Amino acid sequence: MIVDVLDVSKKIKKTPMVVGSYTGFVVNRMFFPYMQAGLLLVEHGVDVYQIDRVITKFKIPMGPFRYYAWINS
């Protein structure tokens, strides 16, 4: 079954992630440290818009603060 999902993901040009069985969504587990790093930068005086703008230069679609605003809208 996992092999089938991996094949489909390749056909639709998506990168599959095989993860263990955990409570919660994998995106949320990845988002927590991502947001913590952003908050640490804010505590050191970095502007949230600057953080989000720089993140996009690493081919990440949106920064932690824009993402947080998006999921809560």
PDB file of N, CA, C and O in Angstrom, chain B, residues numbered from 101:
ATOM      1  N   MET B 101       0.807  -1.186   0.000  1.00  0.00           N
ATOM      2  CA  MET B 101       0.000   0.000   0.000  1.00  0.00           C
ATOM      3  C   MET B 101       0.862   1.266   0.000  1.00  0.00           C
ATOM      4  O   MET B 101       0.565   2.205  -0.739  1.00  0.00           O
ATOM      5  N   ILE B 102       1.910   1.309   0.804  1.00  0.00           N
ATOM      6  CA  ILE B 102       2.784   2.491   0.826  1.00  0.00           C
ATOM      7  C   ILE B 102       3.459   2.674  -0.525  1.00  0.00           C
ATOM      8  O   ILE B 102       3.625   3.799  -0.995  1.00  0.00           O
ATOM      9  N   VAL B 103       3.846   1.566  -1.146  1.00  0.00           N
ATOM     10  CA  VAL B 103       4.494   1.642  -2.457  1.00  0.00           C
ATOM     11  C   VAL B 103       3.544   2.266  -3.475  1.00  0.00           C
ATOM     12  O   VAL B 103       3.981   3.044  -4.323  1.00  0.00           O
ATOM     13  N   ASP B 104       2.266   1.942  -3.409  1.00  0.00           N
ATOM     14  CA  ASP B 104       1.278   2.524  -4.322  1.00  0.00           C
ATOM     15  C   ASP B 104       1.168   4.032  -4.130  1.00  0.00           C
ATOM     16  O   ASP B 104       1.107   4.785  -5.103  1.00  0.00           O
ATOM     17  N   VAL B 105       1.145   4.465  -2.887  1.00  0.00           N
ATOM     18  CA  VAL B 105       1.054   5.897  -2.591  1.00  0.00           C
ATOM     19  C   VAL B 105       2.311   6.621  -3.070  1.00  0.00           C
ATOM     20  O   VAL B 105       2.230   7.731  -3.598  1.00  0.00           O
ATOM     21  N   LEU B 106       3.460   5.998  -2.887  1.00  0.00           N
ATOM     22  CA  LEU B 106       4.706   6.598  -3.362  1.00  0.00           C
ATOM     23  C   LEU B 106       4.699   6.737  -4.884  1.00  0.00           C
ATOM     24  O   LEU B 106       5.155   7.747  -5.420  1.00  0.00           O
ATOM     25  N   ASP B 107       4.185   5.733  -5.573  1.00  0.00           N
ATOM     26  CA  ASP B 107       4.079   5.798  -7.037  1.00  0.00           C
ATOM     27  C   ASP B 107       3.152   6.923  -7.491  1.00  0.00           C
ATOM     28  O   ASP B 107       3.476   7.671  -8.413  1.00  0.00           O
ATOM     29  N   VAL B 108       2.009   7.035  -6.843  1.00  0.00           N
ATOM     30  CA  VAL B 108       1.052   8.088  -7.204  1.00  0.00           C
ATOM     31  C   VAL B 108       1.676   9.463  -6.960  1.00  0.00           C
ATOM     32  O   VAL B 108       1.530  10.365  -7.785  1.00  0.00           O
ATOM     33  N   SER B 109       2.365   9.624  -5.841  1.00  0.00           N
ATOM     34  CA  SER B 109       2.961  10.926  -5.536  1.00  0.00           C
ATOM     35  C   SER B 109       4.009  11.315  -6.576  1.00  0.00           C
ATOM     36  O   SER B 109       4.126  12.491  -6.919  1.00  0.00           O
ATOM     37  N   LYS B 110       4.752  10.371  -7.068  1.00  0.00           N
ATOM     38  CA  LYS B 110       5.726  10.657  -8.125  1.00  0.00           C
ATOM     39  C   LYS B 110       5.027  11.060  -9.420  1.00  0.00           C
ATOM     40  O   LYS B 110       5.486  11.958 -10.127  1.00  0.00           O
ATOM     41  N   LYS B 111       3.920  10.397  -9.726  1.00  0.00           N
ATOM     42  CA  LYS B 111       3.184  10.712 -10.949  1.00  0.00           C
ATOM     43  C   LYS B 111       2.601  12.119 -10.920  1.00  0.00           C
ATOM     44  O   LYS B 111       2.515  12.777 -11.957  1.00  0.00           O
ATOM     45  N   ILE B 112       2.203  12.580  -9.745  1.00  0.00           N
ATOM     46  CA  ILE B 112       1.640  13.933  -9.652  1.00  0.00           C
ATOM     47  C   ILE B 112       2.698  14.956  -9.229  1.00  0.00           C
ATOM     48  O   ILE B 112       2.379  16.097  -8.894  1.00  0.00           O
ATOM     49  N   LYS B 113       3.964  14.522  -9.253  1.00  0.00           N
ATOM     50  CA  LYS B 113       5.117  15.386  -8.985  1.00  0.00           C
ATOM     51  C   LYS B 113       5.073  16.043  -7.604  1.00  0.00           C
ATOM     52  O   LYS B 113       5.292  17.245  -7.454  1.00  0.00           O
ATOM     53  N   LYS B 114       4.781  15.205  -6.599  1.00  0.00           N
ATOM     54  CA  LYS B 114       4.799  15.632  -5.203  1.00  0.00           C
ATOM     55  C   LYS B 114       5.834  14.797  -4.461  1.00  0.00           C
ATOM     56  O   LYS B 114       6.097  13.652  -4.828  1.00  0.00           O
ATOM     57  N   THR B 115       6.411  15.366  -3.435  1.00  0.00           N
ATOM     58  CA  THR B 115       7.393  14.650  -2.634  1.00  0.00           C
ATOM     59  C   THR B 115       6.686  13.948  -1.484  1.00  0.00           C
ATOM     60  O   THR B 115       6.109  14.606  -0.619  1.00  0.00           O
ATOM     61  N   PRO B 116       6.725  12.622  -1.465  1.00  0.00           N
ATOM     62  CA  PRO B 116       6.036  11.904  -0.388  1.00  0.00           C
ATOM     63  C   PRO B 116       6.842  11.931   0.912  1.00  0.00           C
ATOM     64  O   PRO B 116       8.067  12.052   0.904  1.00  0.00           O
ATOM     65  N   MET B 117       6.128  11.817   2.007  1.00  0.00           N
ATOM     66  CA  MET B 117       6.765  11.717   3.321  1.00  0.00           C
ATOM     67  C   MET B 117       6.215  10.491   4.018  1.00  0.00           C
ATOM     68  O   MET B 117       5.012  10.397   4.262  1.00  0.00           O
ATOM     69  N   VAL B 118       7.076   9.567   4.334  1.00  0.00           N
ATOM     70  CA  VAL B 118       6.666   8.393   5.102  1.00  0.00           C
ATOM     71  C   VAL B 118       6.995   8.698   6.558  1.00  0.00           C
ATOM     72  O   VAL B 118       8.150   8.935   6.911  1.00  0.00           O
ATOM     73  N   VAL B 119       5.968   8.689   7.391  1.00  0.00           N
ATOM     74  CA  VAL B 119       6.148   9.016   8.803  1.00  0.00           C
ATOM     75  C   VAL B 119       5.561   7.922   9.667  1.00  0.00           C
ATOM     76  O   VAL B 119       4.749   7.112   9.219  1.00  0.00           O
ATOM     77  N   GLY B 120       5.990   7.918  10.909  1.00  0.00           N
ATOM     78  CA  GLY B 120       5.433   6.961  11.855  1.00  0.00           C
ATOM     79  C   GLY B 120       4.034   7.367  12.284  1.00  0.00           C
ATOM     80  O   GLY B 120       3.542   8.426  11.893  1.00  0.00           O
ATOM     81  N   SER B 121       3.408   6.547  13.069  1.00  0.00           N
ATOM     82  CA  SER B 121       2.071   6.823  13.561  1.00  0.00           C
ATOM     83  C   SER B 121       2.162   7.671  14.821  1.00  0.00           C
ATOM     84  O   SER B 121       2.603   7.201  15.870  1.00  0.00           O
ATOM     85  N   TYR B 122       1.737   8.936  14.705  1.00  0.00           N
ATOM     86  CA  TYR B 122       1.787   9.879  15.816  1.00  0.00           C
ATOM     87  C   TYR B 122       0.461  10.616  15.900  1.00  0.00           C
ATOM     88  O   TYR B 122      -0.298  10.668  14.932  1.00  0.00           O
ATOM     89  N   THR B 123       0.196  11.176  17.049  1.00  0.00           N
ATOM     90  CA  THR B 123      -0.987  12.013  17.216  1.00  0.00           C
ATOM     91  C   THR B 123      -0.765  13.333  16.497  1.00  0.00           C
ATOM     92  O   THR B 123       0.306  13.926  16.622  1.00  0.00           O
ATOM     93  N   GLY B 124      -1.737  13.799  15.758  1.00  0.00           N
ATOM     94  CA  GLY B 124      -1.636  15.079  15.075  1.00  0.00           C
ATOM     95  C   GLY B 124      -1.143  14.935  13.649  1.00  0.00           C
ATOM     96  O   GLY B 124      -0.715  13.864  13.220  1.00  0.00           O
ATOM     97  N   PHE B 125      -1.215  16.043  12.929  1.00  0.00           N
ATOM     98  CA  PHE B 125      -0.805  16.067  11.534  1.00  0.00           C
ATOM     99  C   PHE B 125       0.695  16.339  11.432  1.00  0.00           C
ATOM    100  O   PHE B 125       1.254  17.056  12.262  1.00  0.00           O
ATOM    101  N   VAL B 126       1.339  15.776  10.430  1.00  0.00           N
ATOM    102  CA  VAL B 126       2.778  15.948  10.257  1.00  0.00           C
ATOM    103  C   VAL B 126       3.127  17.424  10.033  1.00  0.00           C
ATOM    104  O   VAL B 126       4.182  17.879  10.474  1.00  0.00           O
ATOM    105  N   VAL B 127       2.260  18.167   9.358  1.00  0.00           N
ATOM    106  CA  VAL B 127       2.533  19.591   9.116  1.00  0.00           C
ATOM    107  C   VAL B 127       2.625  20.343  10.438  1.00  0.00           C
ATOM    108  O   VAL B 127       3.497  21.195  10.609  1.00  0.00           O
ATOM    109  N   ASN B 128       1.734  20.033  11.367  1.00  0.00           N
ATOM    110  CA  ASN B 128       1.779  20.705  12.664  1.00  0.00           C
ATOM    111  C   ASN B 128       3.037  20.351  13.435  1.00  0.00           C
ATOM    112  O   ASN B 128       3.593  21.197  14.135  1.00  0.00           O
ATOM    113  N   ARG B 129       3.492  19.117  13.316  1.00  0.00           N
ATOM    114  CA  ARG B 129       4.720  18.701  14.008  1.00  0.00           C
ATOM    115  C   ARG B 129       5.936  19.412  13.427  1.00  0.00           C
ATOM    116  O   ARG B 129       6.903  19.677  14.141  1.00  0.00           O
ATOM    117  N   MET B 130       5.889  19.720  12.144  1.00  0.00           N
ATOM    118  CA  MET B 130       6.993  20.441  11.506  1.00  0.00           C
ATOM    119  C   MET B 130       6.879  21.941  11.768  1.00  0.00           C
ATOM    120  O   MET B 130       7.896  22.626  11.869  1.00  0.00           O
ATOM    121  N   PHE B 131       5.655  22.459  11.880  1.00  0.00           N
ATOM    122  CA  PHE B 131       5.436  23.886  12.033  1.00  0.00           C
ATOM    123  C   PHE B 131       5.900  24.409  13.393  1.00  0.00           C
ATOM    124  O   PHE B 131       6.389  25.536  13.481  1.00  0.00           O
ATOM    125  N   PHE B 132       5.757  23.621  14.442  1.00  0.00           N
ATOM    126  CA  PHE B 132       6.082  24.088  15.783  1.00  0.00           C
ATOM    127  C   PHE B 132       7.524  24.595  15.903  1.00  0.00           C
ATOM    128  O   PHE B 132       7.712  25.728  16.346  1.00  0.00           O
ATOM    129  N   PRO B 133       8.551  23.819  15.532  1.00  0.00           N
ATOM    130  CA  PRO B 133       9.910  24.356  15.637  1.00  0.00           C
ATOM    131  C   PRO B 133      10.166  25.497  14.658  1.00  0.00           C
ATOM    132  O   PRO B 133      10.966  26.388  14.946  1.00  0.00           O
ATOM    133  N   TYR B 134       9.504  25.482  13.513  1.00  0.00           N
ATOM    134  CA  TYR B 134       9.620  26.541  12.510  1.00  0.00           C
ATOM    135  C   TYR B 134       9.128  27.858  13.105  1.00  0.00           C
ATOM    136  O   TYR B 134       9.776  28.892  12.947  1.00  0.00           O
ATOM    137  N   MET B 135       7.988  27.821  13.786  1.00  0.00           N
ATOM    138  CA  MET B 135       7.431  29.017  14.406  1.00  0.00           C
ATOM    139  C   MET B 135       8.273  29.445  15.603  1.00  0.00           C
ATOM    140  O   MET B 135       8.464  30.641  15.823  1.00  0.00           O
ATOM    141  N   GLN B 136       8.778  28.493  16.376  1.00  0.00           N
ATOM    142  CA  GLN B 136       9.627  28.832  17.521  1.00  0.00           C
ATOM    143  C   GLN B 136      10.867  29.601  17.075  1.00  0.00           C
ATOM    144  O   GLN B 136      11.271  30.568  17.720  1.00  0.00           O
ATOM    145  N   ALA B 137      11.462  29.170  15.979  1.00  0.00           N
ATOM    146  CA  ALA B 137      12.639  29.864  15.460  1.00  0.00           C
ATOM    147  C   ALA B 137      12.279  31.290  15.044  1.00  0.00           C
ATOM    148  O   ALA B 137      13.044  32.224  15.288  1.00  0.00           O
ATOM    149  N   GLY B 138      11.117  31.455  14.416  1.00  0.00           N
ATOM    150  CA  GLY B 138      10.668  32.784  14.034  1.00  0.00           C
ATOM    151  C   GLY B 138      10.434  33.669  15.245  1.00  0.00           C
ATOM    152  O   GLY B 138      10.813  34.841  15.237  1.00  0.00           O
ATOM    153  N   LEU B 139       9.815  33.127  16.286  1.00  0.00           N
ATOM    154  CA  LEU B 139       9.562  33.895  17.504  1.00  0.00           C
ATOM    155  C   LEU B 139      10.857  34.286  18.207  1.00  0.00           C
ATOM    156  O   LEU B 139      10.952  35.373  18.777  1.00  0.00           O
ATOM    157  N   LEU B 140      11.841  33.414  18.168  1.00  0.00           N
ATOM    158  CA  LEU B 140      13.143  33.740  18.760  1.00  0.00           C
ATOM    159  C   LEU B 140      13.770  34.933  18.043  1.00  0.00           C
ATOM    160  O   LEU B 140      14.340  35.815  18.684  1.00  0.00           O
ATOM    161  N   LEU B 141      13.666  34.960  16.717  1.00  0.00           N
ATOM    162  CA  LEU B 141      14.185  36.089  15.949  1.00  0.00           C
ATOM    163  C   LEU B 141      13.438  37.380  16.289  1.00  0.00           C
ATOM    164  O   LEU B 141      14.048  38.445  16.391  1.00  0.00           O
ATOM    165  N   VAL B 142      12.125  37.284  16.463  1.00  0.00           N
ATOM    166  CA  VAL B 142      11.333  38.458  16.840  1.00  0.00           C
ATOM    167  C   VAL B 142      11.779  38.975  18.205  1.00  0.00           C
ATOM    168  O   VAL B 142      11.893  40.185  18.403  1.00  0.00           O
ATOM    169  N   GLU B 143      12.030  38.072  19.139  1.00  0.00           N
ATOM    170  CA  GLU B 143      12.503  38.474  20.470  1.00  0.00           C
ATOM    171  C   GLU B 143      13.839  39.209  20.396  1.00  0.00           C
ATOM    172  O   GLU B 143      14.168  40.015  21.266  1.00  0.00           O
ATOM    173  N   HIS B 144      14.601  38.917  19.341  1.00  0.00           N
ATOM    174  CA  HIS B 144      15.887  39.598  19.141  1.00  0.00           C
ATOM    175  C   HIS B 144      15.754  40.837  18.262  1.00  0.00           C
ATOM    176  O   HIS B 144      16.756  41.419  17.846  1.00  0.00           O
ATOM    177  N   GLY B 145      14.510  41.241  17.980  1.00  0.00           N
ATOM    178  CA  GLY B 145      14.282  42.492  17.284  1.00  0.00           C
ATOM    179  C   GLY B 145      14.093  42.425  15.781  1.00  0.00           C
ATOM    180  O   GLY B 145      14.012  43.466  15.128  1.00  0.00           O
ATOM    181  N   VAL B 146      14.020  41.231  15.215  1.00  0.00           N
ATOM    182  CA  VAL B 146      13.837  41.109  13.766  1.00  0.00           C
ATOM    183  C   VAL B 146      12.347  41.275  13.436  1.00  0.00           C
ATOM    184  O   VAL B 146      11.491  40.728  14.131  1.00  0.00           O
ATOM    185  N   ASP B 147      12.050  42.017  12.395  1.00  0.00           N
ATOM    186  CA  ASP B 147      10.686  42.280  11.967  1.00  0.00           C
ATOM    187  C   ASP B 147      10.053  41.026  11.361  1.00  0.00           C
ATOM    188  O   ASP B 147      10.698  40.317  10.590  1.00  0.00           O
ATOM    189  N   VAL B 148       8.786  40.749  11.709  1.00  0.00           N
ATOM    190  CA  VAL B 148       8.115  39.543  11.203  1.00  0.00           C
ATOM    191  C   VAL B 148       8.024  39.536   9.682  1.00  0.00           C
ATOM    192  O   VAL B 148       8.125  38.478   9.061  1.00  0.00           O
ATOM    193  N   TYR B 149       7.835  40.706   9.078  1.00  0.00           N
ATOM    194  CA  TYR B 149       7.754  40.771   7.612  1.00  0.00           C
ATOM    195  C   TYR B 149       9.109  40.430   6.981  1.00  0.00           C
ATOM    196  O   TYR B 149       9.168  39.798   5.926  1.00  0.00           O
ATOM    197  N   GLN B 150      10.171  40.845   7.623  1.00  0.00           N
ATOM    198  CA  GLN B 150      11.508  40.518   7.117  1.00  0.00           C
ATOM    199  C   GLN B 150      11.760  39.018   7.209  1.00  0.00           C
ATOM    200  O   GLN B 150      12.329  38.427   6.291  1.00  0.00           O
ATOM    201  N   ILE B 151      11.346  38.405   8.302  1.00  0.00           N
ATOM    202  CA  ILE B 151      11.523  36.961   8.471  1.00  0.00           C
ATOM    203  C   ILE B 151      10.774  36.210   7.365  1.00  0.00           C
ATOM    204  O   ILE B 151      11.328  35.321   6.718  1.00  0.00           O
ATOM    205  N   ASP B 152       9.518  36.581   7.162  1.00  0.00           N
ATOM    206  CA  ASP B 152       8.725  35.924   6.126  1.00  0.00           C
ATOM    207  C   ASP B 152       9.308  36.141   4.732  1.00  0.00           C
ATOM    208  O   ASP B 152       9.301  35.228   3.906  1.00  0.00           O
ATOM    209  N   ARG B 153       9.809  37.338   4.472  1.00  0.00           N
ATOM    210  CA  ARG B 153      10.387  37.645   3.153  1.00  0.00           C
ATOM    211  C   ARG B 153      11.657  36.824   2.900  1.00  0.00           C
ATOM    212  O   ARG B 153      11.849  36.303   1.802  1.00  0.00           O
ATOM    213  N   VAL B 154      12.512  36.711   3.902  1.00  0.00           N
ATOM    214  CA  VAL B 154      13.766  35.957   3.749  1.00  0.00           C
ATOM    215  C   VAL B 154      13.487  34.466   3.555  1.00  0.00           C
ATOM    216  O   VAL B 154      14.151  33.807   2.755  1.00  0.00           O
ATOM    217  N   ILE B 155      12.512  33.940   4.283  1.00  0.00           N
ATOM    218  CA  ILE B 155      12.168  32.517   4.170  1.00  0.00           C
ATOM    219  C   ILE B 155      11.827  32.141   2.728  1.00  0.00           C
ATOM    220  O   ILE B 155      12.208  31.068   2.260  1.00  0.00           O
ATOM    221  N   THR B 156      11.114  33.019   2.024  1.00  0.00           N
ATOM    222  CA  THR B 156      10.706  32.695   0.653  1.00  0.00           C
ATOM    223  C   THR B 156      11.900  32.576  -0.291  1.00  0.00           C
ATOM    224  O   THR B 156      11.787  31.959  -1.351  1.00  0.00           O
ATOM    225  N   LYS B 157      13.032  33.152   0.075  1.00  0.00           N
ATOM    226  CA  LYS B 157      14.239  33.019  -0.758  1.00  0.00           C
ATOM    227  C   LYS B 157      14.814  31.603  -0.708  1.00  0.00           C
ATOM    228  O   LYS B 157      15.669  31.251  -1.522  1.00  0.00           O
ATOM    229  N   PHE B 158      14.349  30.790   0.244  1.00  0.00           N
ATOM    230  CA  PHE B 158      14.791  29.399   0.366  1.00  0.00           C
ATOM    231  C   PHE B 158      13.766  28.436  -0.229  1.00  0.00           C
ATOM    232  O   PHE B 158      13.739  27.251   0.105  1.00  0.00           O
ATOM    233  N   LYS B 159      12.922  28.968  -1.119  1.00  0.00           N
ATOM    234  CA  LYS B 159      11.904  28.191  -1.837  1.00  0.00           C
ATOM    235  C   LYS B 159      10.841  27.604  -0.911  1.00  0.00           C
ATOM    236  O   LYS B 159      10.221  26.589  -1.228  1.00  0.00           O
ATOM    237  N   ILE B 160      10.639  28.252   0.233  1.00  0.00           N
ATOM    238  CA  ILE B 160       9.532  27.900   1.114  1.00  0.00           C
ATOM    239  C   ILE B 160       8.418  28.886   0.773  1.00  0.00           C
ATOM    240  O   ILE B 160       8.653  30.094   0.792  1.00  0.00           O
ATOM    241  N   PRO B 161       7.215  28.409   0.464  1.00  0.00           N
ATOM    242  CA  PRO B 161       6.172  29.288  -0.069  1.00  0.00           C
ATOM    243  C   PRO B 161       5.791  30.470   0.811  1.00  0.00           C
ATOM    244  O   PRO B 161       5.459  31.538   0.297  1.00  0.00           O
ATOM    245  N   MET B 162       5.834  30.296   2.142  1.00  0.00           N
ATOM    246  CA  MET B 162       5.506  31.419   3.011  1.00  0.00           C
ATOM    247  C   MET B 162       6.187  31.240   4.352  1.00  0.00           C
ATOM    248  O   MET B 162       6.461  30.126   4.799  1.00  0.00           O
ATOM    249  N   GLY B 163       6.450  32.376   4.978  1.00  0.00           N
ATOM    250  CA  GLY B 163       7.112  32.361   6.277  1.00  0.00           C
ATOM    251  C   GLY B 163       6.167  31.942   7.390  1.00  0.00           C
ATOM    252  O   GLY B 163       4.966  31.796   7.163  1.00  0.00           O
ATOM    253  N   PRO B 164       6.698  31.747   8.595  1.00  0.00           N
ATOM    254  CA  PRO B 164       5.882  31.243   9.694  1.00  0.00           C
ATOM    255  C   PRO B 164       4.751  32.184  10.096  1.00  0.00           C
ATOM    256  O   PRO B 164       3.672  31.725  10.471  1.00  0.00           O
ATOM    257  N   PHE B 165       4.982  33.490  10.023  1.00  0.00           N
ATOM    258  CA  PHE B 165       3.966  34.432  10.469  1.00  0.00           C
ATOM    259  C   PHE B 165       2.849  34.585   9.436  1.00  0.00           C
ATOM    260  O   PHE B 165       1.678  34.698   9.798  1.00  0.00           O
ATOM    261  N   ARG B 166       3.205  34.589   8.172  1.00  0.00           N
ATOM    262  CA  ARG B 166       2.178  34.625   7.127  1.00  0.00           C
ATOM    263  C   ARG B 166       1.365  33.330   7.152  1.00  0.00           C
ATOM    264  O   ARG B 166       0.143  33.356   7.005  1.00  0.00           O
ATOM    265  N   TYR B 167       2.050  32.199   7.339  1.00  0.00           N
ATOM    266  CA  TYR B 167       1.360  30.911   7.416  1.00  0.00           C
ATOM    267  C   TYR B 167       0.396  30.881   8.601  1.00  0.00           C
ATOM    268  O   TYR B 167      -0.744  30.435   8.473  1.00  0.00           O
ATOM    269  N   TYR B 168       0.866  31.360   9.755  1.00  0.00           N
ATOM    270  CA  TYR B 168       0.023  31.380  10.951  1.00  0.00           C
ATOM    271  C   TYR B 168      -1.217  32.242  10.733  1.00  0.00           C
ATOM    272  O   TYR B 168      -2.318  31.866  11.135  1.00  0.00           O
ATOM    273  N   ALA B 169      -1.038  33.402  10.093  1.00  0.00           N
ATOM    274  CA  ALA B 169      -2.172  34.271   9.792  1.00  0.00           C
ATOM    275  C   ALA B 169      -3.130  33.592   8.821  1.00  0.00           C
ATOM    276  O   ALA B 169      -4.348  33.717   8.949  1.00  0.00           O
ATOM    277  N   TRP B 170      -2.579  32.880   7.857  1.00  0.00           N
ATOM    278  CA  TRP B 170      -3.394  32.196   6.850  1.00  0.00           C
ATOM    279  C   TRP B 170      -4.235  31.087   7.459  1.00  0.00           C
ATOM    280  O   TRP B 170      -5.421  30.970   7.149  1.00  0.00           O
ATOM    281  N   ILE B 171      -3.633  30.264   8.330  1.00  0.00           N
ATOM    282  CA  ILE B 171      -4.386  29.143   8.894  1.00  0.00           C
ATOM    283  C   ILE B 171      -5.412  29.612   9.923  1.00  0.00           C
ATOM    284  O   ILE B 171      -6.346  28.878  10.246  1.00  0.00           O
ATOM    285  N   ASN B 172      -5.245  30.809  10.430  1.00  0.00           N
ATOM    286  CA  ASN B 172      -6.193  31.330  11.430  1.00  0.00           C
ATOM    287  C   ASN B 172      -7.193  32.315  10.853  1.00  0.00           C
ATOM    288  O   ASN B 172      -7.949  32.940  11.596  1.00  0.00           O
ATOM    289  N   SER B 173      -7.205  32.461   9.525  1.00  0.00           N
ATOM    290  CA  SER B 173      -8.170  33.402   8.933  1.00  0.00           C
ATOM    291  C   SER B 173      -9.454  32.712   8.528  1.00  0.00           C
ATOM    292  O   SER B 173     -10.367  33.359   8.015  1.00  0.00           O
TER     293      SER B 173
END
